[in-house]
Amino acid sequence: MEKHDIYNWSPKERIVEYIRRYGLKYTFEYSMEKLFSPILHFYYNKLKKQEFFVFNGSEYPYFYHKYRSTWANERIVEIPYFKALTESMDFKHVLEIGNVMSHYLPVRYDILDKYENLPNIIQEDILSFMPEKKYKLIISISTFEHIGWDENPRDPGKVISVIEHIRKMLDKDGELVFSVPIDYNPELDRMILEGKINIFEKRYLIRKNRQNAWVEADEKEAMQTKYGRPYFCANGLMIAKIKN
């Protein structure tokens, strides 16, 4: 998979593109979060009282980390959910597609990411990856929306081939669990809603305020949210499960 040109742009070119896509307000907030990240990290982890959100009947702590300023975006709920999910499994039977978790927490399971040249990461294209073993759990955090969308040439249907390929890596009782920010890739949202991707279960979270509080919502309400509006990054999040 070839990365879309945006990944090779200079900071100035990236800011111009963010303004074009999401407006000046979003771009300004993004820049301020980067600038004041060390101070905000101290506040959220040392001064602010821990708060929690509820998802699918369980309570999780909001996650505050200076990498990508989680207090300002959907990582605040994604990381604690997937952390709990992976910790309930034997790490030998877990694979992550797209390196996300290791930026925040130490992990021991397998990670596949073509673009990150780091120790202990399998740097290979997902469509050519054929592991010798089957996995009981495969996770992917806000990655599928980029497949075929942030690539040149753009091919929105490519994600369907990728998911079908991933199914072959699951053992007979295995599950693929992934998150997708609503409205980042409208074509992926549409394919999911139209049943072109065979999903066993999907649940939704929506952002309620500037303080980045999240609550569970139904599909109709979640699908009305917009990426980057009115708050920074995702305002709606889908967490989906696919069984082998």
C-alpha positions in Angstrom: 0.0 0.0 0.0 1.4 3.4 -1.0 0.8 6.3 1.4 -1.2 9.3 0.2 0.8 12.4 -0.6 -0.2 14.1 2.7 2.2 12.0 4.6 5.1 13.4 2.7 4.1 17.1 2.9 5.9 19.8 4.9 4.3 21.2 8.0 3.1 24.2 6.1 1.5 22.0 3.4 -0.2 19.9 6.0 -1.6 22.9 7.8 -3.0 24.2 4.5 -4.6 20.8 3.8 -6.1 20.7 7.3 -7.6 24.1 6.8 -9.0 23.0 3.4 -10.5 19.8 4.8 -11.7 20.9 8.3 -11.5 24.6 8.5 -9.4 27.2 10.4 -11.0 26.4 13.8 -10.0 22.8 13.7 -6.5 23.5 12.5 -6.0 26.1 15.3 -7.1 23.7 18.0 -4.8 21.0 16.6 -1.9 23.4 16.7 -2.6 24.5 20.2 -2.9 20.9 21.5 0.6 20.2 20.1 2.1 23.4 21.5 0.7 23.0 25.0 0.9 19.2 25.2 3.5 19.0 28.1 1.4 21.3 30.3 -1.9 19.6 29.5 -0.3 16.2 30.1 0.7 17.2 33.6 -2.7 18.6 34.3 -4.7 15.6 33.2 -2.4 13.1 34.9 -1.4 14.9 38.1 -4.1 17.5 38.9 -7.4 16.4 37.4 -9.5 13.8 39.1 -9.8 10.5 37.1 -13.1 10.2 35.2 -14.7 7.2 33.5 -17.0 6.4 30.6 -19.3 3.4 30.1 -19.3 1.2 27.0 -21.2 -2.0 26.4 -22.0 -2.3 30.1 -18.4 -1.9 31.4 -16.7 1.2 32.9 -13.3 2.4 31.6 -11.0 5.2 32.8 -10.4 8.0 30.3 -6.8 7.8 29.0 -4.5 10.8 29.1 -1.2 10.7 27.2 0.8 13.5 25.5 1.4 11.4 22.4 -1.2 12.7 19.9 -2.8 14.6 22.9 -5.4 11.9 23.8 -7.4 14.3 26.0 -8.5 16.1 22.8 -9.5 13.2 20.6 -10.9 9.7 20.3 -7.8 8.0 21.7 -9.1 8.9 25.1 -11.6 6.1 24.8 -10.0 3.8 22.3 -6.8 3.0 24.3 -8.5 2.0 27.5 -11.0 -0.2 25.7 -8.5 -2.0 23.6 -6.1 -2.3 26.5 -8.7 -4.2 28.5 -9.5 -6.3 25.5 -5.9 -7.4 24.8 -5.1 -7.9 28.5 -7.8 -10.5 28.7 -6.0 -12.6 26.1 -2.7 -14.6 25.9 -0.4 -12.2 24.1 0.8 -15.1 21.9 -2.6 -15.2 20.2 -3.0 -11.5 19.6 -2.1 -9.4 16.5 -2.5 -5.6 16.1 -2.8 -4.2 12.6 -1.4 -0.7 12.4 0.9 0.2 15.3 -1.0 2.3 17.8 -1.0 0.8 21.2 2.8 0.6 21.6 3.0 4.4 21.3 1.1 4.6 24.6 1.7 1.3 26.5 4.2 -1.6 26.6 2.8 -4.5 24.6 4.0 -8.1 24.0 1.8 -9.3 21.2 2.5 -9.2 17.4 2.2 -5.9 15.6 1.9 -5.5 11.8 2.7 -2.1 10.3 4.2 -1.6 6.8 5.2 2.0 7.5 6.8 1.9 10.9 10.4 0.7 11.0 10.7 -0.1 14.7 12.0 -3.1 16.6 9.6 -6.0 17.1 7.2 -4.7 14.4 6.4 -6.9 11.4 7.0 -4.4 8.5 4.9 -5.9 5.7 1.9 -5.1 3.6 -1.2 -6.6 5.1 -2.3 -8.2 1.8 1.0 -10.2 1.5 1.2 -11.1 5.2 0.6 -14.9 5.7 1.5 -15.8 9.3 2.3 -19.4 10.2 -0.1 -19.3 13.1 -3.8 -18.3 13.5 -4.8 -15.6 15.9 -7.6 -15.6 18.5 -7.8 -11.8 18.5 -6.8 -9.3 15.9 -7.3 -5.6 16.7 -7.0 -2.4 14.7 -7.4 1.1 16.1 -8.5 3.8 13.7 -6.6 2.3 10.8 -9.1 0.8 8.3 -10.5 4.2 7.4 -7.1 5.0 5.8 -6.9 1.9 3.7 -7.5 2.8 0.0 -8.6 6.3 1.2 -5.4 8.0 2.1 -3.6 6.3 -0.7 -2.7 7.4 -4.2 -4.6 6.4 -6.3 -7.6 6.3 -4.1 -9.4 2.9 -3.9 -12.2 2.9 -1.3 -13.1 -0.7 -1.9 -9.7 -2.0 -1.0 -10.6 -2.2 2.7 -13.0 -5.0 1.8 -10.2 -7.2 0.4 -8.1 -6.4 3.4 -10.7 -7.5 5.9 -11.4 -10.7 4.0 -7.7 -11.4 4.0 -7.6 -10.8 7.8 -10.4 -13.3 8.3 -7.9 -16.0 7.0 -5.6 -15.2 9.9 -8.2 -15.9 12.6 -8.6 -19.3 14.2 -12.0 -21.0 14.2 -13.2 -19.0 17.2 -11.2 -15.9 16.5 -12.4 -12.3 16.4 -11.4 -9.1 14.6 -12.2 -6.0 16.6 -11.6 -2.6 15.1 -12.5 1.1 15.6 -13.4 3.6 12.9 -14.0 7.4 13.4 -17.3 8.3 11.8 -17.2 10.6 8.7 -13.4 10.4 8.2 -14.0 8.0 5.3 -17.6 8.4 4.2 -17.3 5.5 1.7 -16.3 3.1 4.5 -19.2 4.3 6.6 -21.5 3.6 3.6 -20.1 0.1 2.9 -20.6 -0.8 6.6 -24.2 0.5 6.7 -25.1 -1.2 3.5 -23.8 -4.6 4.7 -20.9 -4.9 2.2 -18.7 -5.7 5.1 -20.0 -8.7 7.2 -19.9 -7.4 10.7 -21.1 -9.5 13.7 -21.5 -6.6 16.1 -21.1 -2.8 16.0 -21.4 -0.3 18.8 -21.0 3.4 18.9 -19.7 6.2 21.1 -20.2 9.9 20.5 -18.4 12.9 21.9 -20.7 15.2 24.0 -18.7 18.3 24.8 -15.4 20.2 24.5 -14.2 18.4 27.7 -14.1 15.3 25.6 -16.7 13.3 27.5 -18.0 10.3 25.5 -21.3 8.3 25.8 -22.7 5.3 24.0 -25.2 6.0 21.3 -27.3 4.3 18.7 -26.3 4.0 15.1 -28.5 6.7 13.8 -27.2 9.3 16.2 -23.6 8.3 15.7 -23.8 8.4 11.9 -25.0 12.0 12.1 -21.7 13.2 13.7 -19.0 14.9 11.6 -15.3 14.5 11.7 -13.6 17.6 13.0 -16.9 19.4 13.8 -17.8 20.7 16.3 -14.9 19.3 18.2 -11.3 18.2 17.4 -10.9 14.9 15.4 -13.7 12.3 15.7 -17.1 13.2 17.2 -18.4 9.7 16.6 -16.7 6.4 16.9 -17.7 2.9 15.8 -16.2 -0.2 17.4 -17.0 -3.3 15.4 -16.5 -7.0 15.8 -16.1 -9.6 13.1 -16.1 -13.3 13.9 -14.5 -15.9 11.7 
